[in-house]
């Protein structure tokens, strides 16, 4: 899989779900029962800018804890940010909490996450993502080659994380209604 270049259309497309979240659709996007795809937003501190950086990722829930995969391994900006400062803010639906983000390396935790990925089928990019790392679409190969994948878990923390992504674009709904009505 090719990492999107800064300023590219591909990079912009990855940011569209964050706009939807800001429009108030976070609870729908993050709950399967509402038609969503189990999405969450992590806010990390920018490693260079020191500003809050928001990233939407699909997650798996194992033992009451959310786990995410870094699609581009150590190259992902959000992953590099948490290497510099692991304190993040996690938003899932209407729930927000501070956490410490850590790459999992324990085999037992890894197996639980992999089992859930295979049980749920992962997201639409699951198969091509594994293929890009030369990993066959099976549990055993994924566990055997776990050093190639970056799976991150979130441990709740009392430390304050960066400010969460705001729901500040609800006004766009009114604008869209006016446009549709031809006003």
Buried (B, 14 or more C-beta within 10 A) or exposed (E): EEBBEEEEEEEEEBEEBBEBBBBBBBBBBBBEEEEBEBBBBBBBBBBEEEEBBBBBBBBBBBEEBBBBBBBBBEEBBBBBBBEEBBBBBBBBBEEBBBBBBEBBEEEEBBBBBBBBBBEBEBBEEBEEBBEBEEBEBEBEEBBEBBEEBBBBBBEEBEEEBBEBBEBEBEEBEEEEEEEEEEE
